């Protein structure tokens, strides 16, 4: 028996196991954020909503006080929706615009400046979605970091329904730049 061949043959499986374990550790490290602090996108570094609250606000340059979820992700509403008229109900729409939900019977909470502005609406799938001033709230899948506002002024169409999206602000309206700075994206059509 050739010792060199045997040694190499035994080393390959060990190397493969070691590389697989290392890859697993790298993936785990990249996907976890144990500090609880959110990295800054377009605003200052801060966490999302404090523990026990549904939403918070985050000052983002050019946008004002943006409403964010518990992970610090910007929240959006569409011009076409109200709590009485949900339109983003297809799987194509909710794959891009994820509804902000709470447990059934739970009242959404946030900072005092949003007092009286938060409510809920029952979605067709039975989930309870959070709304701000009667506008259902969503996160945008293509925002990659807390404070990103890539969905602002985004226009898209799902199942023949057209949407125009705006980042939600503490004032309950569209941000000041929403009408003057259109999104660079061309929108989605499904």
HELIX and SHEET records of a PDB file:
HELIX    1   1 UNK A    3  UNK A   31  1                                  29    
HELIX    2   2 UNK A   91  UNK A   96  1                                   6    
HELIX    3   3 UNK A  112  UNK A  114  5                                   3    
HELIX    4   4 UNK A  176  UNK A  178  5                                   3    
SHEET    1   A 2 UNK A  56  UNK A  60  0                                        
SHEET    2   A 2 UNK A  64  UNK A  68 -1                                        
SHEET    1   B 4 UNK A  76  UNK A  78  0                                        
SHEET    2   B 4 UNK A 161  UNK A 167 -1                                        
SHEET    3   B 4 UNK A 155  UNK A 158 -1                                        
SHEET    4   B 4 UNK A 188  UNK A 189  1                                        
SHEET    1   C 2 UNK A  97  UNK A  99  0                                        
SHEET    2   C 2 UNK A 138  UNK A 140 -1                                        
SHEET    1   D 3 UNK A 101  UNK A 102  0                                        
SHEET    2   D 3 UNK A 128  UNK A 132 -1                                        
SHEET    3   D 3 UNK A 118  UNK A 122 -1                                        
SHEET    1   E 3 UNK A 101  UNK A 102  0                                        
SHEET    2   E 3 UNK A 128  UNK A 132 -1                                        
SHEET    3   E 3 UNK A 135  UNK A 136 -1                                        
END                                                                             
